[in-house]
Amino acid sequence: MSNGYLRYPHVHDDLVTFVADDDLWIAPVDGGRAWRLTADHEPARCPRFSRDGAHIAYVSHRDGHPEVMVVEVATAAARRLTWWGGSVALVLGWSEDGRVLVASNAGESNMRHAVVKAVGLDGSVERLPWGSAWGVAVRGDGTVALSTVGSRVPAQWKRYRGGTAPRLWLDEKGKGDWSQLLADEPASLVDPMWVGDELLFVSDRAATFPDHAHEQANLWAWKRPGGTTGRLRKSPTEPRQLTHQGEQEGYVRDASTDGTRVVWHSRGDLWLLDSLAATPRRIEVDLPVGPPAGHTVPAAERLDHLDVDRGGDASLVGTQGASFWVSHRSGPVRALVADSAVRTREPIFLGQDGSRAVLVTDADGEDALEVHTLDGSTPPRRLVGGELGRVLHLAASPDGSRVATVSHDGAMRVLDASSGAVREVGRSRQGEALTPRFSPDSRYLVWSQPTSGEGEHHQVVLLDVRTEGEPVALTSGRYHDRDPDFTRDGAAVVFLSDRTFDPTYDAHEFALSFTGATRPWLVPLAADRTPPFGPSLEGWRISEVQEDKRPGGDAATDAEDKSTDEAAAPPASPDLDAEGAEQRITPFPVPSADYRDLRAAKDGVLWVHVAGDSGVLGTRRSGVEGEPATDSLEFYSFTKRTLTTVADAVDDYQVSGDGERAVVHHKESLHVQPADRKPEDGDEGGADKVSVDLERVRVEVEPRVRWHQMFDENARIMRDHFWRADMDGVDWAATTQRWRPLVERLATHDDLQDVLWETVGELNTSHAYVTPPHPPGDLDRRLGLLGADLSPEADGWRIDRILPGESSDPNARSPLQAAGVGAQVGDVVVAVDGRPVDPAAGPAPLLVGAADKPVQLTLRRDGQDRRVVVVPIGDEEVLRYQDWVASRRAYVEEKTGGRLGYVHIPDMMSVGWAQLHRDLHHATRAEGLVVDVRYNRGGHTSQLVLARLAARVVGWAPARYYEAVGSYPEQAPRGPVVLVANQHSGSDGDIVNAGAQAMGLGPVVGVRTWGGVVGIDGRFDLVDGTAITQPRYAFWLEGKGFGVENHGVDPDIEVVHSPADTAHDRDRQLDRAIEEALAQLAQTPAAAPPELPEPKVRG
């Protein structure tokens, strides 16, 4: 077995190249010591030897984009071959004439269009007539086999059978006459290769549910594929399985050939098939790479938890899985736990004397609580290991006697901090309970728990922990009540609630919506307690308050000596009058707005006021200089009955145990300040504002040790949150045990991601994702793009086409159409910032790092040069998308003479909602409507979309001087609705099609959709910020049951696009949708306004 994690192999003569340790390597094909070809230390992909073996082309992420590089085998000299700036690039091989075959979405209308191009070593590019592909193989007689673009590689969603499974196509003799192979095969068919006249491919097609679900992806060989051999048409044959790898060997991945031999990787090993009659053998490679070196990570980059001691002198900080005690000024830090093998979470002080802390640890493999003495005088004490499930939230009573936990299964538990005895005191049946908090006297525990799915509404629940009684609901859960806390006198519970119903009219459609619905509220525990605002029997004092002992008031104790204050017993909370509690709730005298994170402080309450100058997409501030408005921290004073902004910028904050100070976290800064007022200007470092030096907090990471912890934690989180407790029949413990040993072979985080992907892929389920905390490569070197198609000319690069912008979408800005530029098709770009354009690569190398920054272009027209200032964009995807939508809209209008309207919905999130409303108003004026949901990336708004589309015109509103008659309802379709879907319509893009069919809204034209409807919420990540998802929310649909998952939605009218259709921009799916809509109109005309009646009075 090799000593590294090896991937993406290719062979030539006696050498094999592959990727390991984020670089290219070469080794003898018979095994032995490898040597490194590149030293980028950034993820690399799919190396391929040139036919003469002199070069290797590969994809590098070094410069922030996936770009094609070529390296000389003899000298290891590497150079960049493409400057495209796309998001997808795959090296597929080399052509007969020595060009690199590359699939890339750069310059295409959709990110799924990984179109095949031939790139010469001189940088020349030719777009080949094959359309989009993940794999291409050209036989000696010119016959082309092609594997279409999928969603994920088969190993990342194993035994996938949805509509996006890559298909095999054959173009006999390369004449452009394509036929689909194995058209009825639902499994993925990838890595097409010719070995002699036999077509090889990789597939897990032997796997079937439920009895053969352990079969792996293997090599298959096919003589006379599709019934062809040379020029003679023969009877069709069937592929035969060539390899028989099982679970221990794993999936055959990224197979490639030199025309005789086949090489691939499985579970980090390289395998070689010397001939079609041979037995596969493992290539034993000696990789001269040691364990990845340890490194230090700064705490400020990922400060994920904060708790403050009683006086605001120190905090407990959680970062990168470690927990520290941090003095706030001129002091040290102490590591409670800083071990790469362990992840700790939720460190909090246990008691008010600042001597102990309690935290969550996974040191024993399952969550446990661990009690620490902060001076290290006694060893940590571990409690209730494995009894709590995954602990999501933690709270300690002020007297240090109890700890409350919220677990993944909805259980609320109270733990005796001395004995470790645990009592389950409640259970949330509709999702995750939040914000457990104790009263100052430690008698009561309050929290919020959801009353409807996915936490749209919460209720406030209170428990007297000193009794054996049941929790009491203070609110009904009819509204969204959250962030409960006790006032510092223990007399009342304060919380946030969305109880304001003050709608505003929408600007783009006839609709009303509710924003700014949140307000802080207070409920006295005792029915006879007066709230600290509103009417008072004696009126509220105007003079300075020294001590306010009135019922419900938060006593001011500034005059007391601090030592006396610390020694004083906390105020006792009154007995709860549960009956009528919700009738007693009283709103704070502040405007409703968007608030979050309410916490009680001395003499008042703090909360975060969310800045409201931007929507979900953030485009309201497009083109506006300066930083956007930040969330601010506000304090409502019970004694002064005033609202004050105490911090202008806050991400999160905590309050000291005595309620007098707040520790405010914003970006990478942390400071301590008074809780009730803004620090004096210029007092940085003084008594009012103390900046906390986080550079003292250093986390030393041993990567491989940490990766073991991350692997195990990912497995536990998936086990505890997968939508079925039985893991849909998968033996998850055995699966993770089979994959865990590979972690010891990993060299990079990219390796770890690959192993995590393969592991969760064993669940045969959608939406099991692994996403790194940062994109690969140097993002400062990403290209600035001009939003145009260019080609080389003798004196520069000619502008062949300028993409039109869409003014309503700031991300679809066209740099060359900006005011003052005046560029035209035919202009030649001869220089960038005064430097001449490279004849081979064009202006792109001079636009590295230039996105959203002014650059000078020299444009030549009719022999005359002109200098202009242009601001390139960082990504052309949205600009090219809007151009494509405009072309489809115009196509439908032209083909139908304006009888049909057209809308495209790119996802079921805010982007798609915005795009729908760009066109819906105008599109519904037509007689019928084509709704294009191809390439829809999913989300959660399908029900909103269907509600708009399902409306129908039932009335008309004519008016004098108005040429157009208004329809009722507005923006409702007048006639037939036809949907267009393809294999890239997924998730909520699946659901919208299934919903339309169930509602009888209209037919779906196209092909079977993606087939992924077990949803996610993005709740968890791993210790370094790697995002992981767990398929948690299954979906049943009328007429389909649970069958959309791993299958997709079958269209009512199937229209399959061939590679030729894609290559030549033939849209037969849209043509068929138009035909269907017009046929329905012929049968049932669109609703039309009636003629006016005769006058009532005839004279």
LOGU-457900 format. One record per residue (C-alpha): x, y, z; residue in one letter. Coordinates in steps of 0.1 Angstrom, whole numbers, plus 5000, padded with zeros to 4 digits. Example, Ala and Ser with C-alpha at 12.3 -4.5 7.8 and 13.67 -1.06 7.14 Angstrom:
512349555078a/513749895071s/
***
This chain:
500050005000m/501350354991s/502150585020n/500250885007g/496750964994y/497150954957l/494551074931r/494051154894y/496550914878p/497550894841h/500250674825v/502750704797h/505350444789d/506950354822d/505750654841l/502550734861v/501651094871t/499251164899f/498251434924v/499351414961a/500151664987d/498451924965d/501051884937d/501851684907l/504151384910w/505651124888i/506650764897a/507550444879p/504550264867v/505849944884d/505950134917g/508850284936g/509950624948r/508050924933a/509351274927w/507551604928r/506951794896l/505252104910t/505552304942a/502352504943d/500852344974h/497452424961e/494752174949p/495552034915a/493351804893r/493351564863c/496951564850p/497351414815r/500551324796f/500851454761s/500951184735r/504751214732d/505151214770g/507051544770a/504451754788h/501751714814i/498651934813a/496751974846y/494352204864v/495652424891s/493752634917h/496952834926r/495653164914d/492153154927g/490553014895h/490852664881p/493152714852e/495152484829v/498852454834m/501452264815v/504652134829v/507651994810e/508451644823v/512151674817a/512652004834t/509552044857a/509152394842a/505452484845a/503552764828r/499952884828r/498152794796l/494752954801t/493553284816w/489853224816w/488453304851g/485753034850g/484652824880s/485052484863v/487952344843a/488851984836l/491651844815v/490151564794l/493251464774g/495251564743w/494151574707s/496051394679e/497551734669d/499051804703g/496452034718r/494952004753v/491351904755l/489652114783v/486152134796a/485452474810s/482452694817n/484453014811a/482653244787g/479453024788e/475953124797s/475652874826n/478052734851m/476952384841r/478052434805h/481552284808a/482152314770v/485052124754v/487752334739k/491152254724a/493952464737v/497252474719g/500552514736l/500752854720d/497552954739g/495252934709s/491752814717v/489152634695e/485652564708r/484852204697l/481452094684p/480851854712w/479052074737g/479452014774s/481251714788a/482851564818w/484751314797g/485651274760v/487350984741a/488250994704v/488950674686r/491450644658g/488750654632d/487350984646g/484450824666t/483751034697v/482450904730a/481251164754l/480051164790s/477751454799t/478151694828v/476851574861g/476251734894s/478751554917r/481351294908v/479850944915p/481950884946a/480351184963q/476751054959w/477150684955k/474550484936r/472950804924y/470050744900r/468651094894g/468351294862g/471751454863t/473551114862a/476151164833p/475050994801r/477050834773l/476750964738w/478450834706l/479251034675d/480250774649e/483150894628k/482951234644g/480351364619k/478151524645g/475451254643d/475051174680w/473250874695s/472650804732q/474050484746l/472350294774l/469450544773a/467450354799d/470350314823e/469750534854p/473250504868a/476150744862s/478350664832l/481650844834v/485350834822d/484850714786p/487950554771m/488850364740w/491150064744v/491549944709g/487949934695d/486349874729e/484650154748l/485450154785l/483650354811f/483150364849v/479750304865s/478050174897d/475350024875r/475549684892a/474149844924a/470449804929t/468249884959f/467649724983p/469549404979d/472649504960h/473249844975a/476949764984h/478149744948e/480849984939q/481650184907a/483749954885n/485149944850l/482949824822w/484049734787a/481849734756w/482549584722k/480549744694r/478850004716p/475450084704g/475749814678g/478549974658t/481949834647t/483850014621g/481450104593r/479149804598l/476049814618r/475849504640k/473349374665s/473649564698p/475849414725t/475949464763e/478749604783p/480649354805r/481949434840q/485749444838l/486649494874t/484949384906h/486149604934q/484149574966g/483749794996e/487349735008q/488749864975e/486150124969g/484850314938y/486950314907v/487650694903r/489050914875d/490050624853a/492250714823s/494150524796t/497050544773d/495150344747g/496250014761t/496450034799r/493950174823v/494850344856v/492650484883w/492550564920h/490450414948s/490650504985r/493950684979g/495650394960d/496650384924l/495450074904w/496649964869l/495049734844l/497849634820d/495349494794s/491749404792l/492649044800a/494849134829a/494149144867t/494249484882p/497249554903r/498049814929r/500950054921i/502950074952e/504350434954v/506850554978d/505950914984l/508751115001p/506351325021v/506251335059g/503251415081p/501851765075p/503652025096a/502052175126g/501052545125h/499552815146t/496152965139v/495053305153p/492053305175a/490653625161a/489953445127e/487453215143r/486153325177l/483153095181d/482253135218h/482553395246l/481553405282d/482453685307v/483153655344d/481353855371r/483354175370g/484154185334g/487854125341d/488253805321a/486453595295s/486353235285l/486953205248v/486352915224g/488252915192t/489352635168q/488152375193g/490252505221a/489152685252s/491052965270f/490753185300w/491653535288v/492453825311s/491154145296h/493954385305r/497654335310s/497453975319g/498053625305p/495853365289v/495453015301r/494552715280a/491952505296l/492052255266v/494152305235a/494551965220d/494151895183s/492651565191a/489751725211v/487151975202r/485752165231t/482652395228r/480552635249e/483052715277p/481152905305i/481853015340f/480552785367l/479453015395g/480053385402q/483453365419d/485353305386g/487153005399s/485552725378r/484452665342a/482452395325v/482652315288l/481652045263v/484351805253t/484451515228d/487751375243a/486151035249d/484451015215g/481051135226e/480051465242d/480651505279a/480751795303l/484151885318e/484552095349v/487852295352h/489352495381t/490752795363l/493952805384d/494652445374g/494852345411s/492752025405t/492551805374p/489451855352p/486451645362r/484451485333r/480751415338l/477951235320v/480051115290g/477750975263g/474551045282e/473651385266l/473851325229g/475351625211r/475151925234v/474052235214l/473652485243h/474952515278l/474052735308a/475252745344a/473252865374s/474853175391p/475352975423d/477352715403g/475252425415s/473552335382r/474152315345v/471452315319a/471952145285t/470052145253v/470751835232s/470351745195h/467351525202d/465351815218g/466051715253a/466451985280m/468451845309r/469551985343v/472751845358l/473951865394d/477452005391a/478651825422s/477251475418s/476751465381g/473151355385a/471051435354v/467351505351r/465551555319e/463251845325v/461751905290g/461751805254r/461352015223s/459251825198r/459652055169q/463352125167g/466152295186e/465452475218a/467552795223l/469053025249t/468752845283p/469253105311r/468953095349f/467453355371s/469853545394p/468953335424d/469353015404s/465752905411r/464352935376y/465452825342l/463952975310v/464452895274w/462652915241s/461552615220q/459952595186p/456252515181t/456352465144s/458652315118g/462152465112e/461752705141g/459452975125e/457653015159h/459052975194h/457452995228q/459053085261v/459152815287v/460052835324l/461052575350l/461452595387d/464552375390v/464252335428r/461052135424t/460051825405e/457452015386g/456952045349e/458052335327p/455452605322v/454852785289a/454853155295l/453753215259t/451653015236s/454052995206g/451553165184r/454253415176y/458053395174h/459153455210d/462853415216r/465953515235d/464453505270p/466353625300d/465653735336f/465954095347t/468754135372r/466254155401d/464853825390g/461353965390a/460553945353a/461353765321v/462353975291v/462353845255f/462053935219l/458853865200s/457553915165d/454154045175r/454054355153t/451754335123f/452354655103d/452654555067p/454354755039t/453454755002y/455954574979d/457654784953a/457654524925h/454354334929e/450954384945f/451754234978a/452154325014l/454954205037s/455854225073f/459354365082t/460654515114g/458154305134a/460354245164t/460054415198r/461354345233p/458754245258w/458554185295l/456453965316v/456553995355p/456653655372l/454153765398a/450853905387a/451054195412d/454454315401r/454654645382t/456854655351p/459654905351p/458055125325f/454555235318g/452155375345p/453355365381s/451355415412l/453755675425e/455155795392g/458755745382w/461555945398r/463256215379i/466056265404s/469056045403e/468255705417v/470555555443q/468555245452e/465155165437d/463354895457k/459954925441r/458454605428p/459654525393g/462454785393g/466054685387d/467754815419a/470655055414a/473454965437t/476255195425d/476755335460a/477455005475e/480954885481d/482054635455k/483054375481s/479654415498t/478054375464d/479854045457e/478953905491a/475354005489a/472853735482a/471153765448p/467653905447p/465053625451a/462653575423s/458953565432p/456753275428d/455453235393l/451753315387d/451553105356a/447853175349e/447453475326g/451153515321a/450853595284e/448153855292q/450754035314r/453354075288i/454254435282t/456154585252p/459154795258f/458455155248p/460755135217v/459855105180p/459454765165s/462454685143a/464854405135d/466454305169y/468454005180r/470353865210d/468554015239l/470353995273r/469654145307a/472154395322a/472254585354k/469354825355d/468254745320g/468354525289v/470654505260l/469954385224w/471454415190v/469654645165h/470154485131v/471154735104a/468354775078g/470054925048d/470454615028s/468354315017g/469253955014v/471354014983l/472954324995g/472454504962t/470854814977r/474254954983r/475654864949s/478055134938g/477955314972v/481355394987e/482155325023g/481255045046e/477654935049p/475855015082a/476754775110t/474554615136d/474554825168s/474254745205l/471454915223e/470654955260f/467255025275y/467655175310s/464955085336f/465955375358t/466155645332k/463555485308r/465655575278t/467155385249l/470855435242t/473155305215t/476155185235v/478255035206a/478055135170d/479354805156a/478754455170v/478654105157d/478053945191d/478454035228y/478253905263q/477454065296v/479454035328s/478053845357g/477254165376d/475654315346g/477754625346e/479954555315r/479654425281a/482254255260v/481754335224v/482954135195h/483154285160h/485054135131k/488454045147e/488354285176s/487154245212l/486754515238h/485154565272v/482954865279q/480154975302p/476954795295a/474755105299d/476555375279r/478955435251k/482555485261p/483855835261e/485555935229d/489355895231g/489155655260d/490555365241e/492655175266g/491255365296g/488655265322a/485755295298d/486955095269k/489554815272v/490654645240s/491354275245v/494554155228d/493553825211l/496953775196e/497853625230r/495553335222v/497553095201r/496252755189v/498852505178e/497352265153v/498751915144e/496851865112p/496551495110r/495551465146v/492951735141r/491651555109w/490951245129h/488851445153q/487051615123m/486351285107f/484851145139d/482851445146e/481451455111n/480351095115a/478651165149r/476851465136i/475551275106m/474550985128r/472551215151d/470951435124h/470351215093f/466651225085w/466150855095r/467450705127a/468150375108d/470350565083m/468150435056d/469550085061g/473250185058v/475450045086d/476950385094w/479250255122a/480850005098a/481050255070t/482950515091t/485150245105q/486050145070r/487050495060w/488650625091r/492050455086p/492650665055l/492950975075v/496450865086e/497550895050r/496251245043l/498651525036a/496351825029t/492951965037h/491851885002d/492651525008d/490451535040l/487551685020q/487851404995d/487651135022v/484751315040l/482851345007w/483350975000e/482250875035t/478951075034v/478450964998g/477850615012e/474450725024l/473150734988n/471351064996t/471351414983s/472551725001h/475451565021a/478051835015y/481551915026v/482752275019t/486152415029p/486352715051p/488152915023h/488252884985p/491552734973p/494352944959g/495353304962d/492153504958l/494153824954d/495253694920r/491853634906r/491253784872l/489354104864g/487054034835l/485854264808l/482454114800g/483354064764a/484453794739d/487853874724l/490053714698s/493753774688p/494554024661e/497954134647a/498154434669d/496254324700g/493054154709w/489854234690r/486554284708i/484154044690d/481154094713r/480354314743i/477854154767l/474854374774p/474454464811g/471254444831e/470854764851s/468554604877s/471154354886d/474454514899p/476254174894n/475454194857a/477454504851r/479054534816s/482454704821p/482854804784l/479354954783q/479955184812a/479555554807a/482655714793g/484155394779v/482555394744g/483955064734a/482654904702q/482754564685v/485854574663g/487954784687d/491354624695v/492654624730v/496354704726v/497454784762a/496354764798v/497755024822d/500255114796g/501554764791r/501154594757p/498754304755v/500353964753d/499853834717p/499053474729a/497153524762a/495553864755g/494854124782p/493953874809a/497453834824p/497554214829l/494154204847l/495253974876v/493854114908g/492054394889a/488454304897a/486454614908d/489454834904k/489955104878p/492355004850v/493355194818q/492655024785l/494155144753t/491655084725l/492555104688r/489855184662r/490755264626d/494355314635g/493655564662q/494355484699d/492155604727r/492655554765r/489655474787v/489155374823v/487355044828v/486354874860v/486554494854p/484254254872i/485353954892g/482953704877d/481053704844e/478553434854e/475653664862v/476353894833l/476353604809r/473253454826y/471253774821q/472353784785d/471053434780w/467753514797v/467353814774a/468053594744s/465453334755r/462853604762r/463453754728a/463353414711y/459953334726v/458553674717e/459853634681e/458653274677k/455153354690t/454653704678g/454353814714g/451553574723r/453653404750l/455553554779g/458753404793y/460353394827v/463453214839h/463953124876i/467653044884p/467052924919d/464452914947m/466153174968m/466453554968s/468253554934v/465453364918g/462753554935w/464253874922a/464653734887q/461053614886l/459853964894h/461954124868r/459853964841d/456653844856l/454754164853h/455354194815h/455253814808a/451753774823t/450354034799r/450853774771a/448253504763e/450253224778g/453453184799l/456552974795v/458252924829v/461852804825d/463252634856v/466252474838r/469452504858y/467452594889n/469752544919r/467052504945g/466352674977g/463052714996h/460752954977t/458952704953s/455752744972q/455853114967l/456553074930v/453752814926l/451353054944a/452053324918r/451853084888l/448652904900a/446553224900a/444253274870r/442553584857v/438853594867v/438153964863g/438954284845w/439154654854a/438654884825p/439055254830a/438755564809r/441955694794y/443755364801y/444555174769e/445354844787a/442554684808v/443754574842g/443454204851s/442254054883y/444353924900p/447254124888e/450153934873q/448153624870a/448653414839p/445853474813r/446253134797g/448252814797p/451452774818v/454152544805v/457252464825l/460652374811v/462952164832a/466251984827n/468651754845q/470052054863h/466752154879s/467352034914g/466252044951s/463452304953d/463852304915g/462751944917d/459852034940i/458552324919v/458052084890n/456451814911a/454252074927g/453152204893a/452251854882q/450351784914a/448352114911m/447652054875g/449252394868l/450652284834g/452852034817p/456651994823v/458751984792v/462351864791g/464051574809v/464051414843r/465351654871t/468151614896w/466351424923g/467551564956g/464751664980v/466051565015v/466851915027g/469452075049i/469852375072d/473652435074g/473552415112r/476952255118f/480552295109d/483752135119l/486452275141v/488352465114d/485152605098g/484652335072t/480952335065a/479152005066i/475551925060t/473251645071q/470151545050p/467651625077r/464251715061y/462651455039a/459951545014f/456851365003w/454951484972l/451451404960e/451551154932g/455151074939k/455450994976g/459050994987f/460150884952g/461551214939v/464751154961e/467450984940n/465150984909h/463951324900g/460651444884v/459751284851d/458651544825p/455251524809d/456851574776i/460351444772e/462851634750v/466451534752v/469151764741h/472051594723s/475651724725p/475051874690a/472052074703d/474152214731t/477152284709a/475052474683h/472652644708d/469652464695r/466952484722d/464552214712r/463152194748q/462052564746l/460752504711d/458552214723r/457252424753a/456252694728i/454552444706e/452652304736e/451552644749a/450252744715l/448452424711a/446652474744q/445852834733l/444252694702a/442152474722q/441352714750t/441953084742p/443453314768a/441253524791a/440553854774a/438754174786p/435054194777p/433554464756e/431854734776l/428054694780p/425554924764e/424955244783p/422355214810k/420555524797v/419555564761r/418555904750g/
***
